[in-house]
Amino acid sequence: MDFAHTNMTDTPHDPLRLDDPTAVALQRAVAGDFRLAAEIGRGGMGVVYRAFDQQLQRDIAIKTLPPHLSADAQVRSRFLREARTAAALSHPNIVPIFSAAERDAVVYFTMGLVDGESLAERIARDGPLPPLDVVSLLDELAGALGFAHARGIVHRDVKAENVLLDRRTGR
């Protein structure tokens, strides 16, 4: 389950646009540490990029605020609070948060990159899931939500687009 709202890696994603102010600002801020590869998700509170962690030599996801939102101190604070909250959750069905930072007026956090697709993408491609798959999926989703709830955290945006299905493990 995705408490950090990353997107998946085997779905079509936009190539990195060098004229996109969000991508340009983020790449400048993380230069030397991370190399952006592609935009993999965009929503009301951020943009998610596939990136390469140059120190640890692995693919990751980076979520950042667009420049017009990062100018607002309250939005920046809420965004970083989301990262801290999600980072406190260590569960096999919750995307791990690795780091969060503010650099050059850019706020972002790094997280695990799920190799697969969202539940919404799976349903759009294949139609309704078989009942046994639904039961298994709901069991994992309820486990992740229960884990978060036991720690006083409510997701607030549970929907098929935010449920990520790992291609290798099926989780």
N, CA and C atoms as a LAMMPS dump frame, in Angstrom:
ITEM: TIMESTEP
0
ITEM: NUMBER OF ATOMS
513
ITEM: BOX BOUNDS ff ff ff
-5.0000000000000000e+02 5.0000000000000000e+02
-5.0000000000000000e+02 5.0000000000000000e+02
-5.0000000000000000e+02 5.0000000000000000e+02
ITEM: ATOMS id mol type element x y z
1 1 1 N 0.833 -1.169 0
2 1 2 C 0 0 0
3 1 3 C 0.875 1.228 0
4 2 1 N 0.401 2.268 -0.57
5 2 2 C 1.189 3.477 -0.747
6 2 3 C 0.731 4.596 0.161
7 3 1 N 1.432 4.798 1.266
8 3 2 C 1.119 5.93 2.121
9 3 3 C 1.818 7.165 1.603
10 4 1 N 2.711 7.023 0.659
11 4 2 C 3.463 8.166 0.157
12 4 3 C 3.034 8.579 -1.239
13 5 1 N 2.135 7.874 -1.84
14 5 2 C 1.565 8.218 -3.148
15 5 3 C 2.591 8.176 -4.281
16 6 1 N 3.405 7.149 -4.322
17 6 2 C 4.252 6.977 -5.485
18 6 3 C 3.446 6.337 -6.58
19 7 1 N 3.985 6.342 -7.775
20 7 2 C 3.347 5.615 -8.852
21 7 3 C 4.239 4.428 -9.166
22 8 1 N 3.894 3.677 -10.16
23 8 2 C 4.611 2.46 -10.46
24 8 3 C 5.603 2.665 -11.593
25 9 1 N 6.468 1.637 -11.791
26 9 2 C 7.539 1.796 -12.752
27 9 3 C 7.307 1.11 -14.085
28 10 1 N 6.398 0.14 -14.168
29 10 2 C 6.235 -0.505 -15.468
30 10 3 C 5.081 0.108 -16.258
31 11 1 N 4.454 1.109 -15.696
32 11 2 C 3.394 1.79 -16.413
33 11 3 C 4.012 2.868 -17.281
34 12 1 N 3.342 3.271 -18.33
35 12 2 C 3.9 4.334 -19.143
36 12 3 C 4.086 5.583 -18.289
37 13 1 N 5.237 6.21 -18.427
38 13 2 C 5.459 7.438 -17.7
39 13 3 C 6.102 8.45 -18.629
40 14 1 N 5.944 9.696 -18.231
41 14 2 C 6.427 10.774 -19.064
42 14 3 C 7.936 10.887 -18.974
43 15 1 N 8.609 11.071 -20.103
44 15 2 C 10.044 11.319 -20.032
45 15 3 C 10.268 12.63 -19.278
46 16 1 N 11.438 12.76 -18.725
47 16 2 C 11.755 13.968 -17.982
48 16 3 C 11.78 15.145 -18.95
49 17 1 N 10.926 16.124 -18.666
50 17 2 C 10.845 17.309 -19.522
51 17 3 C 11.761 18.381 -18.966
52 18 1 N 12.722 18.776 -19.755
53 18 2 C 13.681 19.777 -19.305
54 18 3 C 13.085 21.173 -19.248
55 19 1 N 11.87 21.351 -19.782
56 19 2 C 11.219 22.659 -19.709
57 19 3 C 10.202 22.724 -18.568
58 20 1 N 10.061 21.65 -17.794
59 20 2 C 9.136 21.622 -16.667
60 20 3 C 9.825 22.26 -15.46
61 21 1 N 9.305 23.383 -14.951
62 21 2 C 9.973 24.07 -13.846
63 21 3 C 10.121 23.217 -12.591
64 22 1 N 9.175 22.307 -12.344
65 22 2 C 9.278 21.44 -11.175
66 22 3 C 10.47 20.502 -11.32
67 23 1 N 10.599 19.856 -12.48
68 23 2 C 11.713 18.934 -12.719
69 23 3 C 13.047 19.668 -12.7
70 24 1 N 13.101 20.827 -13.317
71 24 2 C 14.354 21.596 -13.373
72 24 3 C 14.794 21.997 -11.967
73 25 1 N 13.858 22.512 -11.17
74 25 2 C 14.196 22.943 -9.809
75 25 3 C 14.637 21.757 -8.954
76 26 1 N 13.919 20.627 -9.064
77 26 2 C 14.28 19.456 -8.272
78 26 3 C 15.636 18.907 -8.699
79 27 1 N 15.873 18.768 -10
80 27 2 C 17.161 18.223 -10.449
81 27 3 C 18.318 19.103 -9.985
82 28 1 N 18.121 20.403 -10.035
83 28 2 C 19.157 21.324 -9.558
84 28 3 C 19.4 21.118 -8.057
85 29 1 N 18.328 20.951 -7.285
86 29 2 C 18.447 20.808 -5.833
87 29 3 C 19.095 19.487 -5.415
88 30 1 N 18.869 18.428 -6.179
89 30 2 C 19.384 17.11 -5.779
90 30 3 C 20.621 16.685 -6.566
91 31 1 N 21.113 17.55 -7.434
92 31 2 C 22.288 17.22 -8.26
93 31 3 C 23.421 16.713 -7.371
94 32 1 N 24.069 15.678 -7.824
95 32 2 C 25.149 15.081 -7.058
96 32 3 C 24.686 13.931 -6.183
97 33 1 N 23.42 13.954 -5.77
98 33 2 C 22.873 12.883 -4.939
99 33 3 C 21.948 11.961 -5.73
100 34 1 N 21.065 12.586 -6.52
101 34 2 C 20.068 11.826 -7.273
102 34 3 C 20.002 12.337 -8.702
103 35 1 N 19.697 11.43 -9.623
104 35 2 C 19.519 11.798 -11.026
105 35 3 C 18.09 11.439 -11.432
106 36 1 N 17.317 12.454 -11.798
107 36 2 C 15.943 12.213 -12.21
108 36 3 C 15.913 11.492 -13.553
109 37 1 N 14.969 10.563 -13.693
110 37 2 C 14.843 9.802 -14.936
111 37 3 C 13.543 10.096 -15.662
112 38 1 N 12.426 10.15 -14.918
113 38 2 C 11.126 10.333 -15.562
114 38 3 C 10.093 10.734 -14.523
115 39 1 N 9.079 11.427 -14.983
116 39 2 C 7.924 11.705 -14.13
117 39 3 C 7.046 10.469 -14.134
118 40 1 N 6.654 10.022 -12.93
119 40 2 C 5.822 8.818 -12.852
120 40 3 C 4.484 9.06 -12.17
121 41 1 N 4.253 10.268 -11.693
122 41 2 C 2.971 10.565 -11.072
123 41 3 C 2.837 12.042 -10.773
124 42 1 N 1.595 12.518 -10.829
125 42 2 C 1.328 13.927 -10.549
126 42 3 C -0.049 14.017 -9.923
127 43 1 N -0.126 14.753 -8.826
128 43 2 C -1.403 14.935 -8.146
129 43 3 C -1.502 16.338 -7.6
130 44 1 N -2.518 16.569 -6.787
131 44 2 C -2.759 17.895 -6.251
132 44 3 C -1.671 18.391 -5.317
133 45 1 N -0.982 17.471 -4.631
134 45 2 C 0.02 17.883 -3.653
135 45 3 C 1.444 17.541 -4.054
136 46 1 N 1.685 17.153 -5.266
137 46 2 C 3.067 16.866 -5.602
138 46 3 C 3.244 16.166 -6.924
139 47 1 N 4.519 16.044 -7.26
140 47 2 C 4.932 15.351 -8.47
141 47 3 C 5.935 14.285 -8.04
142 48 1 N 5.81 13.091 -8.595
143 48 2 C 6.698 11.989 -8.246
144 48 3 C 7.545 11.647 -9.468
145 49 1 N 8.842 11.495 -9.208
146 49 2 C 9.794 11.155 -10.258
147 49 3 C 10.496 9.85 -9.925
148 50 1 N 10.779 9.094 -10.961
149 50 2 C 11.709 7.974 -10.838
150 50 3 C 13.085 8.615 -10.856
151 51 1 N 13.952 8.147 -9.981
152 51 2 C 15.294 8.726 -9.893
153 51 3 C 16.295 7.634 -9.544
154 52 1 N 17.56 7.983 -9.686
155 52 2 C 18.64 7.061 -9.344
156 52 3 C 19.419 7.668 -8.198
157 53 1 N 19.529 6.911 -7.099
158 53 2 C 20.311 7.332 -5.939
159 53 3 C 21.771 7.008 -6.24
160 54 1 N 22.564 8.047 -6.464
161 54 2 C 23.951 7.858 -6.904
162 54 3 C 24.846 7.307 -5.795
163 55 1 N 24.524 7.585 -4.532
164 55 2 C 25.324 7.058 -3.425
165 55 3 C 25.076 5.565 -3.197
166 56 1 N 23.811 5.181 -3.192
167 56 2 C 23.453 3.792 -2.912
168 56 3 C 23.261 2.954 -4.168
169 57 1 N 23.363 3.588 -5.334
170 57 2 C 23.287 2.878 -6.614
171 57 3 C 21.998 2.075 -6.75
172 58 1 N 20.864 2.77 -6.568
173 58 2 C 19.571 2.097 -6.702
174 58 3 C 18.529 3.087 -7.215
175 59 1 N 17.494 2.515 -7.836
176 59 2 C 16.367 3.328 -8.283
177 59 3 C 15.478 3.633 -7.084
178 60 1 N 14.966 4.847 -7.05
179 60 2 C 14.068 5.291 -5.989
180 60 3 C 12.979 6.157 -6.615
181 61 1 N 12.078 6.631 -5.787
182 61 2 C 11.096 7.634 -6.198
183 61 3 C 11.347 8.88 -5.354
184 62 1 N 11.143 10.034 -5.962
185 62 2 C 11.245 11.308 -5.254
186 62 3 C 9.943 12.065 -5.47
187 63 1 N 9.339 12.49 -4.365
188 63 2 C 8.132 13.307 -4.437
189 63 3 C 8.506 14.731 -4.055
190 64 1 N 8.031 15.684 -4.827
191 64 2 C 8.319 17.087 -4.56
192 64 3 C 7.066 17.928 -4.767
193 65 1 N 7.114 19.113 -4.219
194 65 2 C 6.034 20.076 -4.443
195 65 3 C 6.355 20.906 -5.665
196 66 1 N 5.382 21.223 -6.482
197 66 2 C 5.617 22.167 -7.576
198 66 3 C 6.003 23.527 -6.979
199 67 1 N 6.766 24.329 -7.713
200 67 2 C 7.24 25.616 -7.187
201 67 3 C 6.135 26.511 -6.634
202 68 1 N 4.968 26.551 -7.269
203 68 2 C 3.906 27.434 -6.773
204 68 3 C 3.389 26.995 -5.405
205 69 1 N 3.495 25.715 -5.078
206 69 2 C 3.08 25.237 -3.76
207 69 3 C 4.205 25.329 -2.738
208 70 1 N 5.444 25.105 -3.184
209 70 2 C 6.554 25.136 -2.237
210 70 3 C 6.819 26.538 -1.707
211 71 1 N 6.257 27.549 -2.34
212 71 2 C 6.404 28.923 -1.853
213 71 3 C 5.556 29.171 -0.607
214 72 1 N 4.586 28.31 -0.345
215 72 2 C 3.694 28.459 0.802
216 72 3 C 4.254 27.68 1.996
217 73 1 N 4.614 28.389 3.074
218 73 2 C 5.231 27.77 4.247
219 73 3 C 4.331 26.704 4.874
220 74 1 N 3.026 26.922 4.9
221 74 2 C 2.109 25.928 5.483
222 74 3 C 2.06 24.66 4.646
223 75 1 N 2.069 24.812 3.333
224 75 2 C 2.047 23.648 2.443
225 75 3 C 3.353 22.866 2.592
226 76 1 N 4.488 23.59 2.63
227 76 2 C 5.784 22.92 2.821
228 76 3 C 5.793 22.131 4.126
229 77 1 N 5.295 22.762 5.188
230 77 2 C 5.274 22.119 6.494
231 77 3 C 4.398 20.86 6.469
232 78 1 N 3.231 20.929 5.845
233 78 2 C 2.331 19.777 5.743
234 78 3 C 2.98 18.65 4.917
235 79 1 N 3.66 19.025 3.854
236 79 2 C 4.334 18.064 2.985
237 79 3 C 5.423 17.306 3.763
238 80 1 N 6.245 18.045 4.505
239 80 2 C 7.306 17.409 5.293
240 80 3 C 6.723 16.588 6.445
241 81 1 N 5.614 17.03 7.012
242 81 2 C 4.937 16.266 8.054
243 81 3 C 4.44 14.936 7.474
244 82 1 N 3.93 14.964 6.236
245 82 2 C 3.509 13.728 5.565
246 82 3 C 4.686 12.769 5.455
247 83 1 N 5.848 13.281 5.087
248 83 2 C 7.037 12.437 4.963
249 83 3 C 7.437 11.848 6.312
250 84 1 N 7.458 12.677 7.361
251 84 2 C 7.826 12.182 8.696
252 84 3 C 6.828 11.139 9.18
253 85 1 N 5.554 11.386 8.957
254 85 2 C 4.515 10.454 9.385
255 85 3 C 4.681 9.118 8.671
256 86 1 N 4.839 9.155 7.365
257 86 2 C 4.996 7.919 6.589
258 86 3 C 6.306 7.208 6.945
259 87 1 N 7.354 7.965 7.242
260 87 2 C 8.651 7.361 7.586
261 87 3 C 8.579 6.577 8.89
262 88 1 N 7.637 6.915 9.745
263 88 2 C 7.49 6.22 11.022
264 88 3 C 6.82 4.857 10.865
265 89 1 N 6.34 4.56 9.683
266 89 2 C 5.63 3.309 9.431
267 89 3 C 6.538 2.313 8.722
268 90 1 N 6.898 1.268 9.399
269 90 2 C 7.717 0.221 8.791
270 90 3 C 6.856 -1.037 8.695
271 91 1 N 6.345 -1.269 7.502
272 91 2 C 5.419 -2.384 7.261
273 91 3 C 5.645 -2.878 5.836
274 92 1 N 5.566 -4.182 5.603
275 92 2 C 5.827 -4.694 4.25
276 92 3 C 4.888 -4.164 3.172
277 93 1 N 3.718 -3.648 3.551
278 93 2 C 2.762 -3.162 2.562
279 93 3 C 2.638 -1.647 2.56
280 94 1 N 3.652 -0.976 3.09
281 94 2 C 3.691 0.485 3.069
282 94 3 C 5.019 0.904 2.461
283 95 1 N 4.971 1.775 1.465
284 95 2 C 6.183 2.227 0.784
285 95 3 C 7.092 2.929 1.798
286 96 1 N 8.373 2.505 1.893
287 96 2 C 9.267 3.135 2.862
288 96 3 C 9.746 4.521 2.411
289 97 1 N 9.871 5.411 3.379
290 97 2 C 10.43 6.749 3.148
291 97 3 C 11.888 6.693 3.57
292 98 1 N 12.783 7.191 2.722
293 98 2 C 14.213 7.156 3.013
294 98 3 C 14.724 8.467 3.607
295 99 1 N 14.292 9.593 3.049
296 99 2 C 14.807 10.884 3.512
297 99 3 C 13.851 11.993 3.099
298 100 1 N 14.018 13.145 3.742
299 100 2 C 13.254 14.339 3.381
300 100 3 C 14.199 15.527 3.515
301 101 1 N 14.018 16.533 2.66
302 101 2 C 14.923 17.68 2.705
303 101 3 C 14.292 18.9 2.052
304 102 1 N 14.857 20.039 2.373
305 102 2 C 14.556 21.313 1.723
306 102 3 C 15.885 21.862 1.24
307 103 1 N 15.978 22.125 -0.041
308 103 2 C 17.198 22.698 -0.624
309 103 3 C 16.8 23.713 -1.687
310 104 1 N 17.398 24.865 -1.629
311 104 2 C 17.166 25.891 -2.655
312 104 3 C 15.677 26.114 -2.918
313 105 1 N 14.897 26.228 -1.856
314 105 2 C 13.446 26.464 -1.943
315 105 3 C 12.688 25.284 -2.565
316 106 1 N 13.322 24.125 -2.623
317 106 2 C 12.69 22.908 -3.124
318 106 3 C 12.545 21.953 -1.944
319 107 1 N 11.355 21.44 -1.755
320 107 2 C 11.098 20.471 -0.694
321 107 3 C 10.763 19.132 -1.358
322 108 1 N 11.329 18.048 -0.808
323 108 2 C 11.117 16.736 -1.417
324 108 3 C 11.36 15.649 -0.392
325 109 1 N 10.866 14.447 -0.706
326 109 2 C 11.282 13.282 0.055
327 109 3 C 11.516 12.124 -0.893
328 110 1 N 12.425 11.233 -0.467
329 110 2 C 12.781 10.065 -1.273
330 110 3 C 12.144 8.835 -0.643
331 111 1 N 11.803 7.886 -1.494
332 111 2 C 11.109 6.687 -1.016
333 111 3 C 11.363 5.508 -1.932
334 112 1 N 10.91 4.345 -1.476
335 112 2 C 11.025 3.151 -2.281
336 112 3 C 10.251 3.288 -3.583
337 113 1 N 10.755 2.656 -4.593
338 113 2 C 10.111 2.656 -5.901
339 113 3 C 9.452 1.298 -6.091
340 114 1 N 8.146 1.285 -6.216
341 114 2 C 7.401 0.033 -6.393
342 114 3 C 7.408 -0.327 -7.877
343 115 1 N 7.851 -1.536 -8.18
344 115 2 C 7.923 -2.006 -9.558
345 115 3 C 6.643 -2.775 -9.865
346 116 1 N 5.695 -2.099 -10.493
347 116 2 C 4.43 -2.746 -10.809
348 116 3 C 3.435 -1.753 -11.353
349 117 1 N 2.229 -1.764 -10.785
350 117 2 C 1.173 -0.874 -11.252
351 117 3 C 0.198 -0.596 -10.123
352 118 1 N -0.639 0.403 -10.322
353 118 2 C -1.674 0.684 -9.323
354 118 3 C -2.846 -0.269 -9.524
355 119 1 N -3.638 -0.408 -8.478
356 119 2 C -4.849 -1.22 -8.581
357 119 3 C -5.765 -0.655 -9.667
358 120 1 N -5.843 0.658 -9.768
359 120 2 C -6.68 1.276 -10.809
360 120 3 C -6.206 0.875 -12.203
361 121 1 N -4.893 0.867 -12.408
362 121 2 C -4.355 0.473 -13.715
363 121 3 C -4.659 -0.999 -14.002
364 122 1 N -4.518 -1.851 -12.989
365 122 2 C -4.799 -3.277 -13.171
366 122 3 C -6.26 -3.49 -13.55
367 123 1 N -7.181 -2.821 -12.85
368 123 2 C -8.607 -2.978 -13.13
369 123 3 C -8.947 -2.431 -14.517
370 124 1 N -8.346 -1.296 -14.882
371 124 2 C -8.598 -0.722 -16.208
372 124 3 C -8.13 -1.669 -17.314
373 125 1 N -7.017 -2.349 -17.07
374 125 2 C -6.468 -3.256 -18.081
375 125 3 C -7.2 -4.589 -18.127
376 126 1 N -7.474 -5.188 -16.932
377 126 2 C -7.981 -6.558 -16.876
378 126 3 C -9.443 -6.687 -16.47
379 127 1 N -10.055 -5.583 -16.042
380 127 2 C -11.421 -5.662 -15.535
381 127 3 C -11.432 -6.075 -14.076
382 128 1 N -12.605 -6.428 -13.562
383 128 2 C -12.716 -6.787 -12.141
384 128 3 C -11.774 -7.928 -11.767
385 129 1 N -11.263 -7.853 -10.534
386 129 2 C -10.373 -8.903 -10.041
387 129 3 C -11.179 -10.135 -9.648
388 130 1 N -10.572 -11.301 -9.764
389 130 2 C -11.233 -12.517 -9.279
390 130 3 C -11.456 -12.404 -7.759
391 131 1 N -12.541 -12.992 -7.255
392 131 2 C -12.865 -12.868 -5.821
393 131 3 C -11.718 -13.236 -4.87
394 132 1 N -10.978 -14.312 -5.152
395 132 2 C -9.877 -14.691 -4.267
396 132 3 C -8.777 -13.629 -4.259
397 133 1 N -8.538 -12.97 -5.394
398 133 2 C -7.551 -11.887 -5.442
399 133 3 C -8.026 -10.686 -4.632
400 134 1 N -9.329 -10.417 -4.683
401 134 2 C -9.899 -9.306 -3.909
402 134 3 C -9.715 -9.573 -2.422
403 135 1 N -9.991 -10.792 -1.986
404 135 2 C -9.846 -11.14 -0.576
405 135 3 C -8.386 -10.965 -0.142
406 136 1 N -7.469 -11.457 -0.928
407 136 2 C -6.041 -11.339 -0.603
408 136 3 C -5.608 -9.871 -0.55
409 137 1 N -6.033 -9.114 -1.545
410 137 2 C -5.684 -7.691 -1.6
411 137 3 C -6.258 -6.936 -0.401
412 138 1 N -7.523 -7.192 -0.099
413 138 2 C -8.143 -6.515 1.043
414 138 3 C -7.486 -6.894 2.363
415 139 1 N -7.038 -8.129 2.477
416 139 2 C -6.332 -8.562 3.68
417 139 3 C -5.035 -7.762 3.854
418 140 1 N -4.281 -7.613 2.779
419 140 2 C -3.032 -6.846 2.841
420 140 3 C -3.301 -5.367 3.083
421 141 1 N -4.294 -4.83 2.41
422 141 2 C -4.651 -3.417 2.584
423 141 3 C -5.112 -3.154 4.008
424 142 1 N -5.972 -4.021 4.535
425 142 2 C -6.454 -3.863 5.913
426 142 3 C -5.305 -3.988 6.908
427 143 1 N -4.362 -4.877 6.631
428 143 2 C -3.197 -5.018 7.511
429 143 3 C -2.369 -3.745 7.567
430 144 1 N -2.135 -3.136 6.399
431 144 2 C -1.356 -1.894 6.349
432 144 3 C -2.112 -0.748 7.021
433 145 1 N -3.399 -0.635 6.724
434 145 2 C -4.204 0.428 7.348
435 145 3 C -4.315 0.211 8.854
436 146 1 N -4.504 -1.02 9.268
437 146 2 C -4.577 -1.327 10.698
438 146 3 C -3.277 -0.985 11.411
439 147 1 N -2.159 -1.282 10.778
440 147 2 C -0.842 -0.951 11.326
441 147 3 C -0.721 0.56 11.524
442 148 1 N -1.11 1.314 10.502
443 148 2 C -1.049 2.779 10.595
444 148 3 C -2.019 3.293 11.65
445 149 1 N -3.241 2.79 11.657
446 149 2 C -4.253 3.252 12.609
447 149 3 C -3.824 2.987 14.043
448 150 1 N -3.174 1.855 14.286
449 150 2 C -2.693 1.531 15.637
450 150 3 C -1.653 2.543 16.117
451 151 1 N -1.069 3.275 15.179
452 151 2 C -0.075 4.303 15.506
453 151 3 C -0.662 5.711 15.392
454 152 1 N -1.981 5.777 15.301
455 152 2 C -2.657 7.069 15.274
456 152 3 C -2.635 7.772 13.935
457 153 1 N -2.37 7.039 12.86
458 153 2 C -2.258 7.63 11.528
459 153 3 C -3.419 7.172 10.657
460 154 1 N -4.075 8.123 10.016
461 154 2 C -5.172 7.844 9.097
462 154 3 C -4.725 8.256 7.701
463 155 1 N -4.889 7.373 6.73
464 155 2 C -4.41 7.643 5.366
465 155 3 C -5.118 8.827 4.714
466 156 1 N -6.407 8.938 4.77
467 156 2 C -7.22 10.017 4.226
468 156 3 C -7.367 10.018 2.702
469 157 1 N -6.737 9.108 1.985
470 157 2 C -6.865 9.108 0.531
471 157 3 C -6.75 7.68 -0.017
472 158 1 N -7.478 6.766 0.593
473 158 2 C -7.438 5.38 0.132
474 158 3 C -8.289 5.284 -1.126
475 159 1 N -7.668 4.926 -2.217
476 159 2 C -8.356 4.742 -3.496
477 159 3 C -7.49 3.845 -4.37
478 160 1 N -8.08 3.317 -5.399
479 160 2 C -7.376 2.351 -6.257
480 160 3 C -6.088 2.92 -6.848
481 161 1 N -6.045 4.215 -7.126
482 161 2 C -4.842 4.841 -7.68
483 161 3 C -3.687 4.841 -6.684
484 162 1 N -3.994 4.752 -5.386
485 162 2 C -2.96 4.799 -4.357
486 162 3 C -2.633 3.434 -3.768
487 163 1 N -3.206 2.389 -4.325
488 163 2 C -2.861 1.029 -3.921
489 163 3 C -1.935 0.486 -5.008
490 164 1 N -0.691 0.225 -4.617
491 164 2 C 0.311 -0.2 -5.587
492 164 3 C 0.542 -1.705 -5.482
493 165 1 N 0.618 -2.348 -6.626
494 165 2 C 0.781 -3.799 -6.697
495 165 3 C 2.177 -4.113 -7.232
496 166 1 N 2.989 -4.738 -6.405
497 166 2 C 4.356 -5.06 -6.781
498 166 3 C 4.367 -6.227 -7.772
499 167 1 N 5.014 -6.017 -8.899
500 167 2 C 5.032 -7.029 -9.944
501 167 3 C 5.742 -8.32 -9.505
502 168 1 N 6.845 -8.199 -8.785
503 168 2 C 7.627 -9.377 -8.421
504 168 3 C 6.986 -10.192 -7.302
505 169 1 N 6.481 -9.518 -6.278
506 169 2 C 5.965 -10.233 -5.116
507 169 3 C 4.465 -10.423 -5.143
508 170 1 N 3.761 -9.613 -5.939
509 170 2 C 2.31 -9.646 -5.949
510 170 3 C 1.69 -8.89 -4.789
511 171 1 N 2.51 -8.378 -3.878
512 171 2 C 2.008 -7.601 -2.731
513 171 3 C 1.415 -6.321 -3.225
